[in-house]
Amino acid sequence: MNDPSATPPAQPRHVPVMLRRCLDLLAPALAEPGAVVVDATLGLGGHSEALLQTFPAARLVAVDRDPAALELAAKRLAPFGDRATLVHAVYDELPEVLEDLGIPRVQGVLFDLGVSSMQLDEAGRGFAYAQDAPLDMRMNQSSGISAAEVLNTYPPGELVRILRTYGEEKFARKIVDAIVREREREPFTTSARLVELIRDALPQAAKRTGGNPAKRTFQALRIEVNGELAVLERAIPAAVAALAVGGRIAVLSYHSLEDRLVKQVFAAGAANTAPPGLPVVPEQYQPRLKLLTRGAELPTEDEIAENRRAAPARLRGAERIREDMR
Ligand SMILES: C[S@@+](CC[C@H](N)C(=O)[O-])C[C@H]1O[C@@H](n2cnc3c(N)ncnc32)[C@H](O)[C@@H]1O
């Protein structure tokens, strides 16, 4: 029997998604001494810990916007001493973070997008629709507006757009009509009332498929509250720009909007941009990225059986093969 008092304080509470594949994708770039790998979404430090263990010559710079995640991960990564530098930042601030650390280029970048299992599991954060909790959903609770404020103050048309675009919710109009009626009676504060309202607003047939009917609305609110897509749209090109030639990037997305964005940035980097008809493609038009995955790779059925949260994951990787001369 293990001595329970010997259990490390930061209990790994989740399994890192597609871990082996992420490590394999980044491996060729991380063998050399002095290689720097960025974990743009530290979370509980699962991927970061494995990166430090697998690539003993590499140094890690890890970022998270959630101070609670940084605190837990710091304990987990303490045994690696100064090989790990943890920074409280939003991941589109990566260029400034690297500049402050005096790191001009990096050899690897990993993004594991979305919310961490800790954020989902802690009822008080308001991410989960399965338990009644304050409608917060901010990854950094010290700034920005909460999901309740979005629900209670946004014009109806704006709410419909958010539910449709970020939640791909077909019944956005019906749900928003119900929200507007309800919020006039009494502003929203906790999740259970919203979940119940969504359940009542949806037609019977829509409730029989696709899991909890509140799932899409919660996803949409979370994306809006944290400005997730706007930040990602800046962050992926910035991460590619930070890669040294030969450096590699791997991105795990959890819904089609994220994945589409990643796909577009990678495809643009991997495209030859020469005007048609040139017999030889001059250097400045050559692609600066090589795709490492064919389309998006999915988790195996075994992984999904062990870890339900891996189910929607989509992994894409790319290698920087040329300086930007465009
Ligand atoms: C899925 S979790 C990462 C889990 C991690 N790979 C692990 O193995 O423990 C995503 C993390 O990214 C953080 N995050 C999400 N968006 C962010 C952003 N724009 N900037 C910085 N961190 C972000 C969240 O706070 C969360 O802790």
The ligand as an SDF file (V2000), in Angstrom:
LIG
                    3D

 27 29  0  0  0  0  0  0  0  0999 V2000
   -7.6340   21.6370  -21.7370 C   0  0  0  0  0  0  0  0  0  0  0  0
   -6.7960   22.5620  -20.5440 S   0  0  0  0  0  0  0  0  0  0  0  0
   -5.1200   22.0640  -20.6910 C   0  0  0  0  0  0  0  0  0  0  0  0
   -4.8070   20.7840  -19.9820 C   0  0  0  0  0  0  0  0  0  0  0  0
   -3.3260   20.4510  -20.0190 C   0  0  0  0  0  0  0  0  0  0  0  0
   -2.8710   20.1630  -21.3530 N   0  0  0  0  0  0  0  0  0  0  0  0
   -3.0010   19.3170  -19.1070 C   0  0  0  0  0  0  0  0  0  0  0  0
   -2.5450   18.2620  -19.5860 O   0  0  0  0  0  0  0  0  0  0  0  0
   -3.1830   19.4620  -17.8890 O   0  0  0  0  0  0  0  0  0  0  0  0
   -6.7820   24.1540  -21.2350 C   0  0  0  0  0  0  0  0  0  0  0  0
   -6.1390   25.2250  -20.3570 C   0  0  0  0  0  0  0  0  0  0  0  0
   -5.8940   26.3330  -21.1980 O   0  0  0  0  0  0  0  0  0  0  0  0
   -6.2120   27.5020  -20.5100 C   0  0  0  0  0  0  0  0  0  0  0  0
   -6.5750   28.4970  -21.5030 N   0  0  0  0  0  0  0  0  0  0  0  0
   -7.6700   28.5040  -22.2910 C   0  0  0  0  0  0  0  0  0  0  0  0
   -7.6540   29.5750  -23.0830 N   0  0  0  0  0  0  0  0  0  0  0  0
   -6.5050   30.2420  -22.8070 C   0  0  0  0  0  0  0  0  0  0  0  0
   -5.9120   31.4270  -23.3140 C   0  0  0  0  0  0  0  0  0  0  0  0
   -6.5200   32.1440  -24.2390 N   0  0  0  0  0  0  0  0  0  0  0  0
   -4.7240   31.8110  -22.8150 N   0  0  0  0  0  0  0  0  0  0  0  0
   -4.0960   31.0790  -21.8560 C   0  0  0  0  0  0  0  0  0  0  0  0
   -4.6240   29.9580  -21.3260 N   0  0  0  0  0  0  0  0  0  0  0  0
   -5.8080   29.5500  -21.7990 C   0  0  0  0  0  0  0  0  0  0  0  0
   -7.3510   27.1520  -19.5900 C   0  0  0  0  0  0  0  0  0  0  0  0
   -7.3730   28.0350  -18.4810 O   0  0  0  0  0  0  0  0  0  0  0  0
   -7.0180   25.7100  -19.2180 C   0  0  0  0  0  0  0  0  0  0  0  0
   -6.3080   25.6620  -18.0110 O   0  0  0  0  0  0  0  0  0  0  0  0
  1  2  1  0
  2  3  1  0
  2 10  1  0
  3  4  1  0
  4  5  1  0
  5  6  1  0
  5  7  1  0
  7  8  2  0
  7  9  1  0
 10 11  1  0
 11 12  1  0
 11 26  1  0
 12 13  1  0
 13 14  1  0
 13 24  1  0
 14 15  1  0
 14 23  1  0
 15 16  2  0
 16 17  1  0
 17 18  1  0
 17 23  2  0
 18 19  1  0
 18 20  2  0
 20 21  1  0
 21 22  2  0
 22 23  1  0
 24 25  1  0
 24 26  1  0
 26 27  1  0
M  CHG  2   2   1   9  -1
M  END
$$$$
